[in-house]
Every structure is written in structure tokens, then in C-alpha cells.
């Protein structure tokens, strides 16, 4: 570690430090006392608000390891441990850990003990995960749940998460004379008070000013959603308008962050008439809303509203995540009623309809979890958005939890002004009835792919009846809607499908503007019966897939019309209610 401050008793060039002065002792006593006071006040408040009937969960039944597998695993661990001793003698402790970004900083190798600690931790993590495979009596789902739990615990136990075993934190303590710990403690207690981990500076953004700021008007409003019509920026636009359905488990402006990354602004610049649904964050007034409402009184209503406003027969549609799942239901519903012609095309952003391989989220869906949700929402009928935020953070705990524990709590750093992280913390509440049915009917029972197993307003849902041209986008590193799961969408549609695999994950794989020139995407004109078969023949293209989608859309019809009358927000039959982004996106 580098020399910090000779007045702080640090050993320099092998010389012993001097005894701390009375002033130094008083300073550190004050730091510790202030920290104790902050913690005591928080604990007192928490105890006063705690329920009186807290009970501990029952302990699980013991499970024993396969002796042969366990012995082999222990032998591997001993060999790897001897390798660590070899690194000590070779003067390269921490060399393996340097590949993990938690231990990438040079300080982990400048002092050997920290490098050894990091290498040993990663070795034990690997042994713990392998140890799960030695256990007998587990079905595949139980084994995966146990592995997920072990990984979560292992991430929490990383030496980078504790001040005395993180050399960067120790440096900061000496640099700031402990002020970083007080600053970090203030951050931590504030987060505990609001029940949510903070990722970004909440004062850095204002909706409608520097985020969600693309000009437009709210032209239609229901108890469930507001419809935004965005101002065109071209003299002519494609005759068939574009209607975007964002997920109601998040705020719609993930597609309208800053101007450089806004999909909405980019689509407008591509000569499209763009409409976006802004869903209302659930409260007790819509607590009884179910999927039928999101489909018929949400998506179908919006489709009919746009068609009538512009006097067009069809609309292009986009459904993102859960709204993509609902869009598939909408298409099947319209097909079942003989009205499929209302939709010219359907684009699916990281959407799932077959949940048989839905990834780690499936691990959170069982009877116990559903019962817990029922308990949490019994009084209001509404699921607090912070619960969903915590669940999604847990799926990537290393990046979305512990990374910020280190940065914000231990190092005491200020929160960054990062629009994506600000959006991530802007949670929405969910109707409990809808959420419970979604988890049980789709994630647990996978009913959507069974023809007629589900109905929407009395209409049986059969995905095989969907002949609408579809563009299906998946993220290669998506941990919420895995690419293999999204691929299954192509197996259930009767119409022409273009499948695109984008680099990165659930958010960055979608929000990837051409100007950024980041990532890549894969396409193929050859038939494939699986994602693996697709990847074997797919062609890689550098950069954003957005232009590929625009060309695909153009291929479905290129007729353009001048921008006048109802093509201007608020100038047609529907008067402007308020400026975009509207008030629904601001409700909490």
C-alpha cells in the first residue's frame, strides 16, 4: 500500500510508527462514538416498528454427500490449496484473483496477504459450488436452488465486502481519517430507512427535463395507462404507426433515457409515428387488475385508439419483457376474434411465452413464495415495487448489491449521476392478483403454451393462431429472460419470424443505440430448430441491431404520408391532456 500520511502512525520503509497523539485518539474516539450513535438510533427506530409475531423458519432436513464424489472434490481442493502455497513462494499471490473485477485493483497484489486472501476465497467458492453436486437426494430444481443460495452467500462473504480485508477501503480510511465510514454509514442507514438500495444520485435527474424528455403529448388516459403521442421530426412518416408497450413492472422511460440512448427519439428520427403506453403504478384503485385488463383494456384499447385517431387499418407493435408476453396474448386474442388484421407486425424485446427454461427467476416461484406474496399484499392488494427490485438485484447480487455496498457504504463515495441506474431505482407497484396469477400460471404451470389453457375475456388463447410477422430479439447474456427461453417464442408462432440475438443482457442488449457503436448482434436466414443451431450458422454484425429492425419494418410496407393533422400530437380528434412524459410516470 502506498504511503498515506506520516502523522497517522503508518510504517514507512520498515520504520516503526510513532505512538498516536492525544488529538488522534480523540478524533478516532469521536468517529467511533458518532457511528455508534447513528446505529443505536436506527436500531431503536427499527425495533419500535417491528411486528410482535416474528417467527423463525424451520430448519431443513439434513442431506448427506455422496462419499466418492465428496472425496474426489476434497482431493481437488487440497491440490488447489497446495497451488496457493506455490504462488506464495513464486511471489505471485493474487494472480488468479486479478481476473475477477472485485480484486482487479493493484492493491490486492501489492500486499501479499490480500492476494492470498482473494485467491483462497475464490478457491473456496469453487469448492462450495462443486460440493452441491456431491449431495444426494436432491431433484434438479432443488439442486439449482441450493447452488443459487450458495452463490449468493459466497458473494456476500467476499473479502472485498469487509473494511479490514479490503486494501482499498483501508487506504480510504487513512486518507479520510475515517470520514468515509461515517459517510458510508449515513448512506446505509438512509437506504435501510427507505427499504431500498440506492444506485444513483436521485437529485441528478428530473423527468421531462433531462430524462424522459422527448417532446410529446398525453392524448388518451384510462385508469390503467396513459397514451403518449410523440412529436415527429421528419416531414413525412411511415403510414403505419408504431405503438410501444413497455413492461408495467418498470417505468416506460427505459426507452427514453438521455437523448443519445433513447430508442423512442431514434425511432421518431427514422420517420415513424411513435406512440407509447405509460402504465400506472398500481395502487388500491387498480388492485384487482388481472392479465385480461392489461391485454383488453390496455393493449387492445391502445391499438384501437391509435387506429381510430389516424384512420389506419393497422399498427406496428413492440412489447418489452412482460409486455411482450402480454402482446402475444393480445395477438392470440385478436386472432381468436377474427381481428388479427389490426396489427401489421409484432416486435418482441426479450419476451417469454414458454417458461420451461426461464432461468433463475424460476427458482423464486413455488407455493411458499406465492404464500409469502399473498401475506405481503393481503392488506392493500398491491405488491410494493421494492420487493421486485430486491428480487432482480439478487439475481445479480455481485454487481447490483455488493458492488454498491463497497462503493457507497465502505468507500463512502458519492452516488453517480447515471440515468440507467436512476431508472433502475424508480420502482413501480404491481397488482397482487395479476402478479400471483402471472407467477403461478406462467412461471410455475407454463400454461400459455398449452392451447386453450388460458382465456382472455372468455377467448381461449392459442399462440398457434398468431400469423402476424414477428421480430424476436433476445440478449445473449440476459439473466432475466435467457436467450434460450426467448428463442422458444419462435417455435409457437405461425407467421414469419426474424430472430436476432443481441450482445449483452436484458437492458443493454435492448438499449444499444447505433451512435454508441457497442456490442454486436447475430442474424441468420437459415432455418434452425434451436438457439444452439442458430448460433452455429448465424452471422455476426458489429454495433446496434436497431437499423436491422428498421429495415425489416420497411420491408413490410414503405408507404409514407405527410406530417399534418392527427399526425401532430393533440391536433386530431384527441386533444392533448398534458405534456409528455405525463403524470402516471411520476406517481409512486
C-alpha atoms as one frame of an Amber mdcrd trajectory, in Angstrom:
protein
   0.000   0.000   0.000   1.206   3.486  -0.810   2.359   5.954   1.848  -0.682
   7.783   3.178   0.137  10.202   5.996   3.171  10.098   8.289   1.109  11.615
  11.083  -1.077   8.517  11.206   1.446   6.112  12.626   1.925   4.216   9.328
   5.142   2.236   8.942   7.304   3.675   6.138  10.426   1.956   4.793  10.373
  -0.523   7.645  10.496   2.098  10.401   8.113   1.806  13.324   5.364   4.391
  13.516   5.144   6.806  16.396   2.580   6.470  19.169  -0.740   8.166  18.317
  -1.132  11.601  19.879  -3.964  12.630  22.186  -5.533  14.589  19.303  -5.507
  11.488  17.093  -7.062   9.342  19.821  -9.763  11.957  20.383 -10.515  12.075
  16.660 -10.954   8.296  16.300 -12.947   8.115  19.546 -15.284  10.716  18.071
 -15.630   8.778  14.811 -16.475   5.562  16.654 -18.852   7.330  19.006 -20.702
   9.019  16.138 -21.029   5.690  14.314 -22.371   4.011  17.449 -24.912   6.794
  17.949 -26.139   6.504  14.334 -26.538   2.732  14.652 -28.259   2.912  18.049
 -30.793   5.440  16.767 -31.547   3.306  13.724 -31.900   0.074  15.739 -34.187
   1.792  18.255 -36.454   3.029  15.463 -36.483  -0.383  13.759 -37.358  -2.188
  16.994 -40.196   0.219  17.659 -41.690  -0.555  14.233 -41.049  -4.322  14.231
 -44.030  -6.720  14.258 -44.612  -8.578  17.520 -45.177 -12.015  15.964 -41.868
 -12.665  14.237 -41.084 -16.398  13.889 -38.023 -18.225  12.637 -38.265 -20.603
   9.658 -37.939 -24.328  10.249 -34.523 -25.861   9.636 -34.226 -28.100   6.555
 -33.778 -31.866   6.795 -30.059 -32.835   6.649 -28.777 -34.074   3.273 -25.644
 -36.202   3.052 -22.890 -36.152   0.467 -22.011 -38.947  -1.925 -18.800 -40.321
  -0.297 -16.925 -40.916  -3.577 -17.822 -37.538  -5.086 -17.039 -35.797  -1.813
 -13.622 -37.478  -1.525 -12.734 -36.567  -5.104 -13.813 -32.996  -4.536 -11.758
 -32.734  -1.352  -8.726 -34.119  -3.187  -9.088 -31.415  -5.835  -9.383 -28.777
  -3.113  -6.173 -29.970  -1.417  -4.270 -29.866  -4.719  -5.547 -26.362  -5.438
  -4.623 -25.279  -1.917  -1.054 -26.502  -2.439  -1.045 -24.377  -5.568  -1.697
 -21.305  -3.430   1.410 -22.075  -1.377   3.319 -22.307  -4.642   2.156 -18.809
  -5.553   3.454 -17.521  -2.228   6.945 -18.844  -2.923   6.846 -17.599  -6.515
   5.892 -14.128  -5.344   2.584 -14.002  -7.265  -0.244 -14.072  -4.686  -3.469
 -12.711  -6.109  -2.569 -13.583  -9.707  -5.668 -15.736 -10.188  -7.942 -13.294
  -8.396  -6.839 -10.491 -10.738  -9.204 -11.941 -13.359 -12.160 -11.168 -11.065
 -13.029  -7.468 -11.211 -13.658  -7.384  -7.447  -9.918  -7.970  -6.991  -8.609
  -6.251 -10.125  -7.064  -3.252  -8.336  -3.281  -3.435  -7.905  -3.590  -3.064
  -4.121  -4.764  -6.677  -3.889  -1.323  -7.824  -5.050   0.914  -5.128  -3.570
   0.483  -6.634  -0.092   0.757 -10.468  -0.292  -1.753 -11.212   2.448  -4.579
  -9.616   0.461  -3.663 -11.515  -2.697  -3.593 -14.828  -0.807  -6.907 -13.983
   0.815  -8.556 -13.277  -2.560  -7.160 -16.423  -4.195  -8.210 -18.572  -1.242
 -11.704 -17.101  -1.270 -12.213 -17.885  -4.972 -10.865 -21.391  -4.413 -13.359
 -21.993  -1.613 -16.230 -20.572  -3.674 -15.489 -23.064  -6.420 -15.328 -25.873
  -3.852 -18.668 -24.856  -2.308 -20.443 -24.911  -5.668 -18.913 -28.254  -6.604
 -19.847 -29.546  -3.173 -23.526 -29.136  -4.007 -23.073 -31.704  -6.780 -21.944
 -34.273  -4.206 -25.201 -34.076  -2.260 -27.644 -36.969  -2.526 -31.435 -36.851
  -2.543 -31.893 -33.597  -4.475 -34.023 -33.234  -7.595 -32.636 -30.920 -10.335
 -34.708 -27.932  -9.203 -33.640 -28.318  -5.563 -30.011 -28.584  -6.633 -30.218
 -25.401  -8.699 -31.930 -23.559  -5.855 -29.202 -24.675  -3.471 -26.495 -23.594
  -5.917 -28.157 -20.192  -6.249 -28.221 -19.863  -2.470 -24.586 -20.921  -2.134
 -23.526 -18.414  -4.791 -25.485 -15.663  -3.016 -23.832 -16.466   0.320 -20.410
 -16.740  -1.315 -20.851 -13.325  -2.943 -21.800 -11.862   0.426 -18.686 -13.365
   2.089 -16.210 -11.879  -0.374 -13.235 -10.237   1.405 -13.901  -7.185  -0.773
 -17.107  -6.580   1.223 -15.414  -6.001   4.585 -13.303  -2.992   5.555 -10.484
  -4.879   7.278  -9.996  -7.310   4.361 -10.245  -4.806   1.504  -6.999  -2.883
   0.921  -8.796  -0.114  -0.986 -11.083   0.544   1.964  -8.161   0.562   4.394
  -6.418   3.144   2.238  -9.535   5.285   2.180  -9.861   5.075   5.972  -6.375
   6.524   6.408  -6.840   9.090   3.634 -10.074  10.468   5.107  -9.326   9.795
   8.795 -12.381   7.534   8.926 -14.803  10.033   7.435 -15.554   7.609   4.576
 -17.032   5.130   7.067 -19.307   7.771   8.576 -20.358   8.932   5.128 -20.979
   5.322   4.094 -22.909   4.609   7.289 -25.104   7.596   6.543 -25.794   6.110
   3.086 -26.548   2.696   4.576 -28.949   3.967   7.220 -30.756   6.099   4.631
 -31.207   3.023   2.420 -32.419   0.952   5.369 -34.897   3.684   6.179 -36.428
   3.684   2.713 -36.108  -0.091   2.284 -34.203   0.062  -0.991 -30.590   0.074
  -2.143 -29.604   3.343  -3.819 -27.556   3.079  -7.011 -27.580   6.623  -8.401
 -27.882  10.250  -7.390 -31.646  10.735  -7.084 -31.281  14.515  -7.348 -29.427
  14.460 -10.663 -32.448  13.818 -12.874 -35.829  15.402 -13.446 -38.469  13.691
 -15.553 -39.273  15.757 -18.608 -36.098  17.851 -18.322 -33.001  15.651 -18.664
 -34.595  12.203 -18.680 -37.825  11.048 -20.383 -37.609  14.389 -22.186 -38.556
  13.568 -25.803 -41.299  16.078 -26.785 -44.823  14.720 -26.990 -48.329  14.887
 -25.555 -50.526  12.597 -23.485 -53.612  12.224 -25.700 -55.576   9.427 -24.014
 -55.965   8.284 -20.429 -57.625   5.371 -18.645 -57.381   4.179 -15.034 -54.692
   1.751 -16.265 -52.500   3.749 -18.632 -51.739   6.998 -20.422 -51.076   7.056
 -24.175 -48.259   9.348 -25.300 -48.011  10.600 -28.896 -44.521  11.908 -29.667
 -43.838  14.902 -31.891 -42.461  13.895 -35.326 -39.156  15.337 -36.524 -39.432
  14.406 -40.224 -41.604  15.891 -42.995 -43.148  12.510 -43.776 -43.716   9.401
 -41.701 -44.449   5.753 -42.359 -48.191   5.376 -42.843 -48.424   2.524 -40.338
 -47.696   3.954 -36.860 -45.611   2.333 -34.144 -47.185   1.550 -30.766 -44.793
   0.571 -27.961 -45.834  -1.424 -24.890 -43.167  -1.194 -22.157 -43.336  -3.531
 -19.145 -45.523  -2.300 -16.282 -43.062  -3.706 -13.762 -40.769  -0.793 -14.695
 -41.130   2.810 -15.870 -41.560   3.240 -19.628 -38.664   5.672 -19.978 -36.082
   2.898 -20.123 -36.710   3.517 -23.829 -36.310   7.286 -23.398 -33.310   7.943
 -21.179 -30.921  10.656 -22.352 -31.274  11.805 -25.998 -28.249   9.783 -27.123
 -29.643   6.452 -25.896 -33.383   6.994 -26.402 -34.976   4.345 -28.626 -38.108
   6.484 -28.811 -36.210   9.546 -30.056 -34.268   7.399 -32.548 -37.456   5.790
 -33.916 -39.023   9.231 -34.399 -35.925  10.285 -36.334 -36.380   7.222 -38.537
 -39.672   8.619 -39.831 -42.102   6.734 -37.604 -45.252   7.991 -35.884 -44.481
   6.826 -32.351 -46.991   6.143 -29.576 -46.018   4.759 -26.159 -48.122   3.398
 -23.313 -47.209   4.696 -19.846 -48.710   2.287 -17.313 -49.972   3.464 -13.949
 -48.055   2.227 -10.921 -50.588   0.115  -9.051 -52.486   1.458  -6.067 -55.628
   0.247  -4.317 -57.805   1.713  -7.090 -56.493  -0.896  -9.558 -55.598  -3.651
  -7.087 -57.993  -6.092  -8.777 -56.469  -5.702 -12.259 -55.545  -9.019 -13.933
 -53.948 -10.028 -17.219 -57.290  -9.695 -19.038 -57.220  -5.989 -18.194 -53.645
  -5.447 -19.386 -54.493  -7.200 -22.665 -58.020  -5.969 -23.491 -58.371  -2.697
 -21.580 -54.686  -1.961 -22.043 -53.077  -3.134 -25.250 -56.191  -3.741 -27.372
 -57.663  -0.424 -26.241 -54.457   1.405 -27.186 -54.347  -0.304 -30.602 -57.940
   0.724 -31.345 -57.305   4.261 -30.093 -54.322   4.806 -32.395 -56.058   3.228
 -35.400 -59.115   5.420 -34.956 -57.091   8.570 -34.335 -55.005   8.214 -37.514
 -57.615   6.491 -39.633 -55.356   3.498 -40.380 -56.179  -0.188 -40.544 -53.052
  -1.445 -38.785 -50.313  -0.563 -36.308 -46.814  -1.898 -35.773 -46.329  -3.014
 -32.175 -43.450  -3.582 -29.754 -43.742  -5.497 -26.477 -40.852  -5.393 -23.991
 -40.403  -8.178 -21.405 -43.703  -8.910 -19.613 -45.489  -6.566 -22.041 -44.150
  -8.807 -24.817 -45.742 -11.791 -23.093 -48.994  -9.822 -22.951 -48.562  -8.810
 -26.620 -48.505 -12.491 -27.595 -51.770 -12.906 -25.689 -53.158  -9.820 -27.428
 -52.339 -11.243 -30.861 -53.894 -14.608 -29.961 -56.941 -12.817 -28.541 -57.401
 -10.766 -31.733 -56.880 -13.875 -33.879 -59.488 -15.703 -31.835 -61.973 -12.897
 -32.533 -61.097 -12.708 -36.238 -59.446  -9.276 -35.810 -55.769 -10.146 -36.293
 -55.512  -7.646 -39.169 -55.364  -4.743 -36.715 -51.666  -5.459 -36.112 -49.212
  -5.250 -39.028 -46.212  -6.561 -37.078 -45.124  -7.551 -33.593 -41.645  -6.944
 -32.215 -40.686  -8.710 -29.013 -37.888  -7.325 -26.822 -36.562 -10.085 -24.509
 -40.037 -11.576 -24.083 -41.005 -15.079 -22.963 -44.096 -17.196 -23.590 -42.659
 -20.650 -22.809 -41.317 -20.589 -19.260 -39.861 -24.092 -19.111 -36.319 -22.637
 -19.207 -36.928 -19.215 -17.733 -33.676 -19.070 -15.781 -33.018 -18.201 -12.149
 -36.305 -16.340 -11.702 -37.982 -19.752 -11.778 -36.185 -20.543  -8.523 -38.299
 -17.909  -6.763 -41.609 -19.449  -7.812 -43.091 -22.139  -5.587 -46.043 -22.496
  -3.230 -44.091 -20.995  -0.311 -43.156 -17.886  -2.295 -46.705 -17.469  -3.572
 -47.987 -17.723   0.000 -45.450 -15.107   1.092 -46.640 -12.759  -1.656 -50.228
 -13.259  -0.550 -49.229 -12.339   3.006 -47.307  -9.252   1.865 -50.222  -7.951
  -0.181 -53.206  -9.071   1.911 -53.997  -5.618   3.284 -53.723  -3.452   0.148
 -53.851  -5.902  -2.767 -50.719  -4.215  -4.110 -47.156  -5.543  -4.250 -44.599
  -2.910  -3.244 -42.179  -2.346  -6.128 -39.228  -2.534  -3.751 -39.849  -6.273
  -3.386 -39.427  -6.806  -7.130 -36.390  -4.521  -7.199 -34.738  -6.580  -4.459
 -35.512  -9.805  -6.355 -33.943  -8.537  -9.585 -30.933  -7.200  -7.677 -30.481
 -10.598  -6.046 -30.264 -12.260  -9.473 -27.062 -10.288  -9.993 -26.081  -9.734
  -6.395 -22.380  -9.335  -7.092 -22.982  -6.434  -9.493 -26.177  -4.856  -8.174
 -25.782  -5.324  -4.420 -22.255  -5.934  -3.184 -20.535  -3.672  -5.674 -22.579
  -0.772  -4.296 -22.085  -1.868  -0.696 -18.359  -1.425  -1.264 -18.600   1.808
  -3.236 -21.303   3.583  -1.249 -21.022   2.148   2.267 -17.350   1.217   2.732
 -15.577   3.691   0.469 -18.203   6.342   1.180 -18.304   7.524  -2.421 -20.983
   9.848  -3.750 -23.684   8.318  -5.916 -23.080   8.646  -9.665 -25.371  10.681
 -11.927 -26.218   7.672 -14.114 -29.596   7.708 -15.875 -29.892   3.920 -16.236
 -29.265   3.382 -12.522 -31.709   6.162 -11.679 -34.368   4.377 -13.751 -33.481
   1.072 -12.084 -34.323   2.553  -8.690 -37.572   4.160  -9.862 -39.789   1.248
  -8.816 -43.432   0.575  -9.682 -46.051  -1.254  -7.636 -47.914  -4.245  -9.065
 -51.489  -5.503  -8.711 -51.205  -8.537  -6.441 -53.848 -10.598  -8.243 -52.112
 -10.143 -11.588 -48.669 -10.872 -10.159 -49.751 -14.023  -8.341 -51.537 -15.385
 -11.424 -48.565 -14.497 -13.638 -46.166 -16.458 -11.443 -48.442 -19.448 -10.946
 -49.994 -19.726 -14.428 -46.901 -18.906 -16.460 -43.693 -19.463 -14.481 -44.905
 -22.404 -12.407 -47.509 -24.119 -14.624 -46.393 -22.844 -18.080 -49.992 -22.666
 -19.294 -49.500 -20.089 -22.034 -48.039 -22.652 -24.435 -50.943 -25.040 -23.872
 -53.645 -24.168 -26.433 -56.803 -23.087 -24.633 -55.357 -23.474 -21.126 -55.785
 -19.725 -20.567 -58.553 -17.385 -21.645 -58.685 -13.600 -22.014 -62.171 -12.156
 -21.557 -63.585 -15.562 -22.435 -61.487 -16.031 -25.587 -59.249 -19.155 -25.490
 -55.581 -18.274 -26.081 -53.866 -20.357 -28.756 -50.466 -18.999 -29.820 -50.509
 -21.213 -32.908 -53.100 -18.883 -34.433 -50.688 -15.928 -34.490 -49.730 -15.330
 -38.135 -48.548 -11.729 -37.613 -44.976 -11.110 -38.873 -42.709 -11.078 -35.823
 -39.264  -9.732 -34.953 -37.897 -11.537 -31.890 -34.894 -10.006 -30.080 -33.010
 -11.790 -27.294 -29.975 -10.856 -25.198 -27.023 -13.215 -25.193 -26.198 -12.503
 -21.521 -29.764 -11.931 -20.348 -30.258 -13.215 -16.779 -33.954 -12.292 -16.589
 -35.202 -13.675 -19.922 -32.448 -16.091 -21.038 -31.830 -16.291 -24.783 -32.781
 -19.964 -24.883 -36.129 -19.133 -23.291 -36.824 -16.215 -25.650 -35.973 -18.447
 -28.629 -38.941 -20.664 -27.749 -41.206 -17.831 -28.888 -40.201 -18.669 -32.463
 -41.465 -22.242 -32.030 -45.061 -21.250 -31.277 -45.843 -18.598 -33.902 -47.422
 -19.474 -37.242 -46.263 -16.385 -39.156 -42.837 -15.334 -40.500 -40.268 -14.718
 -37.746 -36.916 -12.914 -37.767 -34.822 -13.817 -34.724 -31.976 -11.559 -33.614
 -29.551 -12.355 -30.802 -28.045  -9.178 -29.367 -24.874  -8.821 -27.360 -25.218
  -8.004 -23.633 -28.294  -8.530 -21.479 -31.868  -7.587 -20.617 -31.325  -3.819
 -20.697 -28.087  -3.029 -22.523 -28.948  -5.596 -25.188 -32.081  -3.565 -25.983
 -30.949  -0.019 -25.226 -27.992  -0.003 -27.605 -28.162   2.995 -29.975 -26.203
   2.902 -33.259 -24.262   6.019 -32.247 -22.675   4.129 -29.348 -21.178   1.515
 -31.685 -21.209  -1.051 -28.869 -21.742  -4.795 -28.711 -22.942  -6.789 -31.720
 -25.823  -8.922 -32.931 -26.312 -12.191 -34.779 -28.769 -12.994 -37.568 -29.355
 -15.912 -39.915 -31.582 -16.607 -42.916 -31.136 -20.344 -42.493 -33.757 -22.362
 -40.604 -32.754 -23.573 -37.130 -34.560 -25.748 -34.612 -32.772 -24.441 -31.519
 -30.795 -21.461 -30.287 -27.618 -23.552 -30.444 -28.326 -24.428 -34.086 -28.987
 -20.740 -34.811 -25.703 -19.684 -33.209 -23.806 -22.283 -35.244 -24.793 -20.622
 -38.545 -25.536 -17.017 -37.525 -23.648 -14.058 -38.962 -22.193 -11.527 -36.518
 -22.618  -7.803 -37.171 -20.858  -5.180 -35.068 -22.896  -2.477 -33.371 -26.615
  -1.993 -32.776 -29.397  -4.158 -34.170 -31.773  -1.173 -34.361 -31.061  -0.450
 -38.078 -31.708  -4.140 -38.878 -35.113  -3.842 -37.229 -35.894  -0.636 -39.171
 -35.070  -2.353 -42.487 -37.271  -5.291 -41.509 -40.116  -2.888 -40.735 -39.638
  -1.125 -44.079 -39.927  -4.473 -45.826 -43.471  -4.855 -44.501 -44.630  -1.645
 -46.161 -42.882   1.598 -47.076 -45.770   3.929 -47.885 -45.199   7.374 -46.333
 -47.648  10.175 -45.541 -47.085  13.880 -44.798 -46.951  15.072 -41.207 -50.144
  17.052 -40.683 -53.428  16.900 -38.807 -53.674  13.930 -36.439 -50.033  13.051
 -37.112 -49.213  16.007 -34.847 -49.816  15.331 -31.123 -53.083  16.882 -29.960
 -54.123  18.067 -33.441 -56.559  15.265 -34.258 -59.734  14.023 -32.566 -57.856
  13.544 -29.291 -56.802  16.795 -27.665 -53.628  16.971 -25.625 -54.188  16.230
 -21.945 -50.705  17.210 -20.770 -47.093  17.219 -21.920 -45.066  14.035 -22.052
 -43.992  12.140 -20.034 -47.295  12.648 -18.189 -48.229  12.282 -14.553 -48.639
   8.484 -14.399 -44.889   8.007 -14.673 -44.438  10.334 -11.701 -46.837   8.513
  -9.352 -45.290   6.388  -6.618
